[in-house]
Amino acid sequence: MSDTPVKIALFGPGTVGSQVARLLTEQSADLASRVGAPLEVVGVYVRDIGKDRVGLDPALLTDDADALIAKADVVVELMGGIEPAKSIILKAIAAGAGVVTANKALLAAHGPELYEAADAANVDLYFEAAVAGAIPIIRPVRESLAGDHVRRILGIVNGTTNYVLDEMTARGLDYEVAVKQAQDLGYAEADPSADVDGFDAAAKAAILASLAFHQRVPLGDVYREGISAITAADVAAATDSGHVIKLLAIAERTGEGGDGGVSVRVHPALVPLSHPLASVHGAYNAVFVEAEAAGDLMFYGQGAGGTPTASAVLGDVVSVARHIARGGRGPRESHYGDLPVLPISASSSRFQLRMTVPDRPGVLAAIAAMLAQSGVSIETVRQQAGGVGTGLATLAIATHRAPESDVTAVLDALRSSDAVTEIRSVLRIEGE
C-alpha cells in the first residue's frame, strides 16, 4: 500500500456525480485496499459555486476548471453534453491525467479524437458507464472478447423506451399515456425525444459497434428509428403472433473478409417470446452478444439511475487509479478494422407487414404476386375480418429474411395497388 494518494477531480455533481462523491467517501478504506493507494477527492467543479450542493463538502467546490485539472491524477467527467465536457477531457489528457466519463453523446460524436489523444498521452480513457448504466458491457466487449469474433450485438439500451413499450404490452396503454406515466415516474424527461426517437440508443450503438468490430463507427452512420409510431394495435398484433416489441440497438457483421461490412441500426422490432430479450421488463436494460467461440451471452441489469451508474463509474475509477498507483495503463481501444458501415438499405431482416385490405376474393393472391415479383418470400399470413359492413380485413404477413431494399420496393408497390387500402405498420423481426 502506497501512502501517496491518487487525486480525483470530479466534474458534474448531478445525480450520478453526487453518488460517486458519496461512495468515494463512504467506501474510502475498501477502495484504497483495491487500488493500493488512498483516493483523495481534490475538488468538484461546478458552474455556480454559490448554489447549495447537498452532500458535498463546500470546501471542495470550485469554478476554476483549469486549476482543478492541474492537481488531479484522475478526472471524472459526468457533466454530459459536448461542451465544455470535450474541452475538459482533452485538457485533462494533455495534463497527463487519466479520464473516466459516462458521456455517451460525446464519445459517439468525438470518440476517435479522444481515443487518439489518450493514446498519444499514454493515459487511460475509461467509459463503462456510457452504455447501459450499471451493466458491465464495455469491458467484456473490449477485453474479455478480444480473442473472439463478435458476430452480432442486440441491445435494449434505453430504459425509458423499454418501460413505455412494456407498459403498452402489459397494460394495453396507448403510447401517449405510457410516455406520460414514464415522465411522472421520472423515467422520461419533459421532452422525451432523446429517448423515444432513438437518439440515446443510437449513441450507445455507435460505441458498442466501434468496440465489437475494432473500427470507428460514426454516429451519423447509425440508422435511427424511434417508437412514437408504435400503436396499441401493433402491440396487440405482436402478442397474437408470439412476439413483443422492443427498441433494439443492433450491430452486426455481414459477409466475410474483404466483402463484409458492418450494419449499425436502432429501431423497434418484434422479438419472439422465446428470446431472452423478450423477458426484459420495466426500465431495465440488456445486451445480447453473439460471438463465434463464446456463443450467446447476455448482460442484464439497471441501465440508469444515480447509484447504479455510479457503480460503473467507480469501477473505472478504481481501474485507472490502480494503473496510476502501480504504473502502466489499461488496454487501448483497437481500431484496425476497415469495413464499410452499410446503409440500412443494405441490411436484411425478417419483416411483419400489417395492412388493411378489401375483403374480397383475389386480394391475397394479388399481394402475394407483388411480394414474389420483388423477391420477398412469405412465411406466414394471418387474416382478421374487419367490422361488420366495412368490407375490409386486416392482413399480417411475416416474411422470410429479405434485403431491406426489396421490402422497400414491395411496399411502394403495395401502396399504389388497389389490393391494399392502408399499410398499417412495418416491423422488423429480430432474434430468430
C-alpha positions in Angstrom: 0.0 0.0 0.0 1.4 3.3 -1.1 0.9 6.4 1.2 0.8 8.7 -1.8 -2.9 9.4 -2.7 -4.3 9.2 -6.1 -6.1 12.6 -6.6 -9.6 12.6 -8.0 -11.3 15.6 -9.6 -15.0 15.4 -10.2 -16.7 17.4 -12.9 -20.5 17.3 -12.7 -22.1 16.8 -9.2 -25.5 15.9 -10.5 -27.5 12.7 -9.8 -24.6 10.4 -10.7 -21.8 12.7 -9.6 -23.2 13.2 -6.1 -23.4 9.4 -5.7 -19.8 9.0 -6.9 -18.7 11.5 -4.3 -20.7 9.8 -1.6 -19.3 6.4 -2.4 -15.7 7.6 -2.6 -16.1 8.9 1.0 -18.1 6.0 2.5 -16.0 3.3 0.9 -12.6 5.0 1.1 -10.9 2.2 3.1 -12.1 -0.6 0.8 -11.3 1.4 -2.3 -7.8 2.2 -1.1 -7.2 -1.5 -0.5 -8.3 -2.3 -4.0 -6.3 0.4 -5.6 -3.1 0.1 -3.5 -3.2 3.8 -2.5 -5.7 6.2 -0.9 -8.1 8.0 -3.2 -8.4 11.7 -2.4 -11.1 13.9 -3.9 -9.3 17.2 -4.5 -12.2 19.2 -5.9 -15.6 19.3 -7.5 -16.2 21.6 -10.5 -19.4 23.5 -10.6 -20.6 26.3 -12.8 -22.4 28.1 -9.9 -20.2 28.0 -6.8 -22.9 29.8 -4.7 -25.5 27.1 -5.2 -26.1 24.7 -2.3 -24.9 21.2 -3.1 -26.5 18.6 -0.7 -24.0 16.0 0.5 -20.9 17.8 -0.9 -18.2 19.5 1.2 -18.4 23.2 0.2 -14.6 23.4 0.6 -14.3 21.1 -2.4 -16.4 23.2 -4.8 -14.6 25.3 -7.4 -15.4 27.0 -10.7 -11.8 27.0 -11.8 -11.7 24.0 -14.2 -8.0 24.6 -15.2 -6.7 24.7 -11.7 -8.7 21.6 -10.7 -7.3 19.6 -13.7 -3.8 20.7 -12.8 -3.8 19.0 -9.5 -5.7 15.8 -10.5 -4.4 12.3 -11.3 -7.9 11.2 -12.5 -10.6 13.4 -13.9 -14.1 12.1 -13.7 -16.4 13.8 -16.2 -20.1 13.5 -15.5 -21.4 16.8 -17.0 -22.9 15.4 -20.2 -23.2 17.1 -23.5 -20.5 18.0 -25.9 -19.0 21.3 -24.5 -17.4 22.1 -22.1 -17.0 18.3 -21.5 -14.9 17.7 -24.6 -12.5 20.6 -23.8 -12.2 19.5 -20.2 -11.4 15.9 -21.2 -8.8 17.0 -23.7 -7.2 19.3 -21.2 -7.0 16.5 -18.6 -5.4 14.1 -21.1 -2.9 16.8 -22.1 -2.1 17.3 -18.5 -1.4 13.5 -18.1 -4.5 12.7 -16.1 -6.5 9.5 -16.6 -10.1 10.1 -17.6 -13.3 8.4 -16.6 -16.5 9.5 -18.4 -20.1 8.4 -18.7 -20.7 10.8 -21.7 -22.2 8.6 -24.4 -23.1 11.6 -26.7 -19.6 12.9 -26.6 -18.0 9.5 -27.2 -20.4 8.7 -30.1 -19.7 12.1 -31.8 -16.0 12.6 -31.0 -14.7 9.3 -29.6 -11.9 8.9 -32.2 -10.4 12.3 -31.3 -10.5 11.5 -27.6 -9.1 7.9 -28.1 -6.2 9.2 -30.2 -5.4 12.0 -27.7 -5.4 9.4 -24.8 -3.1 7.1 -26.8 -0.7 9.9 -27.7 -0.5 11.0 -24.0 -0.3 7.3 -22.8 -3.2 7.8 -20.3 -6.4 5.8 -19.7 -9.8 6.8 -21.0 -12.5 4.6 -19.5 -16.2 4.8 -20.1 -18.0 1.8 -18.8 -21.0 3.9 -17.6 -21.6 5.4 -21.0 -23.6 2.3 -22.2 -26.3 0.6 -20.1 -25.6 2.2 -16.7 -24.5 -0.4 -14.2 -24.3 -3.3 -16.6 -20.7 -4.2 -17.3 -20.7 -4.4 -21.1 -17.8 -2.1 -22.3 -15.0 -4.1 -20.6 -16.3 -7.5 -21.7 -16.6 -6.4 -25.3 -13.3 -4.6 -25.3 -11.3 -7.0 -23.2 -12.9 -10.3 -22.4 -14.0 -10.9 -26.0 -10.8 -9.5 -27.5 -9.7 -13.0 -28.6 -13.1 -13.9 -30.1 -15.0 -12.9 -33.2 -18.2 -10.9 -32.3 -20.8 -11.5 -34.9 -23.8 -9.6 -33.6 -25.0 -7.4 -30.7 -28.6 -6.9 -29.9 -29.3 -4.5 -27.1 -32.1 -2.9 -25.1 -30.1 0.1 -24.1 -32.7 2.7 -23.2 -34.8 2.2 -20.1 -37.4 4.8 -20.9 -38.5 3.2 -24.2 -38.4 -0.3 -22.7 -40.7 0.9 -19.9 -43.1 2.6 -22.3 -43.3 -0.5 -24.6 -43.6 -2.8 -21.6 -46.5 -0.8 -20.2 -48.2 -0.9 -23.6 -47.8 -4.6 -23.7 -48.7 -5.5 -20.1 -51.5 -3.0 -19.5 -52.7 -2.2 -23.0 -51.9 1.5 -22.7 -51.7 3.9 -25.6 -48.3 5.3 -26.5 -49.1 8.8 -25.2 -50.4 7.5 -21.9 -47.4 5.3 -21.3 -45.0 8.2 -22.0 -46.8 10.4 -19.6 -46.6 7.7 -17.0 -42.9 7.4 -17.6 -42.5 11.1 -17.1 -44.5 11.1 -13.9 -42.2 8.4 -12.5 -39.0 10.2 -13.6 -38.0 7.7 -16.3 -38.6 10.2 -19.1 -37.7 13.9 -19.4 -40.3 16.6 -20.0 -39.0 16.4 -23.6 -38.6 12.7 -24.1 -37.4 12.9 -27.7 -33.8 11.8 -27.0 -35.2 8.5 -25.7 -38.3 7.8 -27.7 -36.8 9.0 -31.1 -33.8 6.7 -30.6 -31.0 9.3 -30.2 -29.8 7.9 -26.9 -29.8 4.3 -28.1 -28.0 5.3 -31.4 -25.1 6.9 -29.5 -24.7 3.7 -27.5 -25.0 1.5 -30.6 -22.1 3.5 -32.2 -19.9 2.9 -29.1 -20.7 -0.8 -29.0 -20.1 -1.3 -32.7 -16.8 0.5 -32.6 -15.5 -1.8 -29.8 -17.0 -5.0 -31.1 -15.7 -4.7 -34.6 -12.5 -2.8 -33.9 -13.2 0.2 -36.0 -14.5 3.7 -35.9 -18.3 3.9 -36.4 -19.5 7.5 -36.6 -22.8 8.3 -35.0 -24.0 9.7 -38.3 -23.8 6.2 -39.9 -26.2 4.7 -37.4 -29.7 4.2 -38.8 -32.2 5.5 -36.3 -36.0 5.0 -35.9 -37.9 5.6 -32.7 -41.1 4.2 -31.1 -43.5 7.1 -31.5 -45.3 5.4 -34.4 -46.0 2.2 -32.3 -49.7 1.8 -31.5 -51.7 -0.3 -29.1 -52.9 -2.3 -32.2 -49.2 -3.0 -33.1 -48.6 -4.3 -29.6 -51.7 -6.5 -29.7 -50.7 -7.9 -33.0 -47.2 -8.7 -31.7 -48.8 -10.6 -28.8 -51.0 -12.5 -31.2 -48.0 -13.6 -33.2 -45.9 -14.7 -30.2 -43.7 -11.6 -30.1 -43.1 -8.5 -28.0 -42.0 -5.1 -29.4 -38.6 -3.8 -28.2 -36.5 -0.8 -29.3 -33.2 -2.6 -30.2 -29.7 -1.3 -30.9 -28.2 -3.7 -33.4 -24.6 -4.0 -34.6 -23.7 -6.9 -36.8 -21.0 -8.1 -39.2 -22.2 -9.0 -42.7 -20.4 -11.1 -45.3 -16.9 -12.4 -44.9 -13.4 -10.9 -45.2 -13.0 -8.0 -47.6 -16.5 -8.5 -48.9 -18.0 -7.9 -45.5 -19.4 -4.8 -43.8 -20.9 -3.5 -40.6 -24.6 -2.7 -40.1 -25.5 -0.5 -37.1 -29.1 0.5 -36.5 -31.7 1.4 -33.9 -35.3 0.6 -34.5 -38.4 -1.1 -32.9 -38.5 -4.8 -33.6 -40.6 -7.9 -33.0 -38.7 -10.2 -30.6 -40.0 -13.7 -30.2 -41.2 -14.6 -26.6 -38.6 -17.4 -26.5 -35.7 -14.9 -26.8 -34.0 -13.8 -23.6 -34.5 -10.1 -24.5 -38.3 -10.6 -24.5 -38.3 -11.0 -20.8 -36.6 -7.7 -20.1 -39.2 -5.6 -18.3 -39.7 -2.1 -17.0 -36.7 0.3 -17.2 -34.1 -2.4 -17.2 -31.5 -2.9 -20.0 -29.9 -5.9 -21.5 -27.3 -6.6 -24.1 -27.2 -9.9 -26.0 -23.9 -10.7 -27.7 -23.4 -13.4 -30.3 -19.8 -14.5 -30.5 -18.1 -17.2 -32.6 -16.3 -19.1 -29.8 -18.1 -17.9 -26.7 -21.6 -18.4 -28.2 -24.5 -16.4 -26.9 -24.0 -14.1 -23.9 -26.5 -11.8 -22.2 -25.7 -8.9 -19.8 -28.7 -7.7 -17.8 -29.4 -5.1 -15.1 -30.3 -1.5 -14.3 -29.5 0.8 -17.2 -29.9 4.1 -15.4 -30.2 5.8 -12.0 -27.7 7.6 -9.8 -26.4 4.8 -7.7 -26.3 2.0 -10.3 -24.5 4.3 -12.8 -22.1 5.5 -10.0 -21.2 1.8 -9.5 -19.9 1.6 -13.1 -18.1 4.9 -12.8 -16.4 3.8 -9.6 -15.3 0.6 -11.2 -13.5 2.7 -13.8 -12.0 5.0 -11.2 -10.5 2.0 -9.3 -9.0 0.6 -12.5 -7.5 3.9 -13.7 -6.2 4.7 -10.2 -4.7 1.3 -9.8 -2.7 1.8 -13.0 -1.5 5.2 -11.7 -0.6 3.7 -8.3 1.3 0.7 -9.7 2.4 2.0 -13.1 1.2 1.3 -16.6 -2.2 1.8 -18.2 -5.1 -0.3 -19.3 -6.0 -1.8 -22.7 -6.3 0.6 -25.5 -9.2 1.0 -27.9 -8.3 -1.0 -31.1 -9.3 0.2 -34.5 -7.6 -1.9 -37.1 -10.9 -2.8 -38.8 -11.6 -1.1 -42.1 -15.0 -2.5 -43.0 -17.6 -0.2 -44.6 -20.5 0.9 -42.4 -23.5 -0.1 -44.5 -26.7 1.9 -45.0 -30.0 0.4 -43.8 -30.9 -0.4 -47.4 -28.0 -3.0 -47.5 -29.2 -4.9 -44.4 -31.6 -7.8 -44.4 -34.3 -8.9 -41.9 -37.5 -10.7 -41.5 -40.5 -8.4 -41.6 -44.1 -8.3 -40.4 -46.3 -6.2 -42.7 -49.7 -5.3 -41.4 -52.2 -3.9 -43.8 -55.9 -3.2 -44.3 -57.3 -4.7 -47.5 -60.6 -5.1 -49.3 -62.3 -8.3 -48.0 -62.9 -9.9 -51.4 -61.5 -12.9 -53.4 -58.2 -12.5 -55.2 -56.7 -9.9 -52.9 -54.3 -12.2 -51.1 -53.2 -13.7 -54.5 -52.5 -10.2 -55.8 -50.5 -9.2 -52.7 -48.5 -12.5 -52.8 -47.7 -11.9 -56.5 -46.3 -8.4 -55.7 -44.1 -9.8 -53.0 -42.9 -12.6 -55.2 -42.1 -10.1 -58.0 -39.9 -8.1 -55.6 -38.2 -11.3 -54.4 -39.8 -11.3 -50.9 -40.9 -14.7 -49.7 -44.0 -15.1 -47.4 -43.6 -17.3 -44.3 -47.0 -16.9 -42.7 -50.2 -15.0 -43.2 -52.8 -14.2 -40.6 -56.2 -12.6 -41.5 -58.6 -10.8 -39.2 -62.0 -9.7 -40.5 -62.9 -6.0 -40.2 -66.1 -4.7 -38.6 -69.5 -5.8 -39.9 -70.3 -4.0 -43.0 -66.9 -2.4 -43.5 -65.9 -4.8 -46.4 -62.3 -4.7 -45.0 -59.9 -7.1 -43.4 -56.5 -6.9 -41.8 -53.6 -9.0 -43.0 -50.4 -9.7 -41.1 -47.8 -11.1 -43.4 -44.5 -12.4 -41.9 -41.7 -12.7 -44.5 -38.6 -14.8 -44.7 -35.4 -12.9 -44.4 -35.2 -10.4 -47.2 -33.0 -7.4 -48.2 -34.3 -4.1 -46.9 -34.2 -2.7 -50.4 -36.5 -5.5 -51.7 -39.0 -4.9 -48.9 -39.0 -1.1 -49.6 -39.7 -1.9 -53.3 -42.7 -4.1 -52.5 -44.1 -1.6 -50.0 -44.1 1.0 -52.8 -46.0 -1.4 -55.0 -48.5 -2.3 -52.3 -49.2 1.4 -51.5 -50.1 2.1 -55.1 -52.2 -1.1 -55.6 -56.0 -1.2 -55.2 -55.5 -4.5 -53.4 -54.3 -2.6 -50.3 -56.3 0.1 -48.5 -53.6 1.0 -46.0 -50.2 -0.1 -44.8 -50.8 0.0 -41.0 -47.3 -1.0 -39.8 -43.9 -2.4 -40.9 -41.8 -4.0 -38.2 -38.6 -6.0 -38.5 -38.4 -9.3 -36.7 -35.1 -9.9 -34.8 -33.8 -12.7 -32.6 -35.0 -15.7 -34.6 
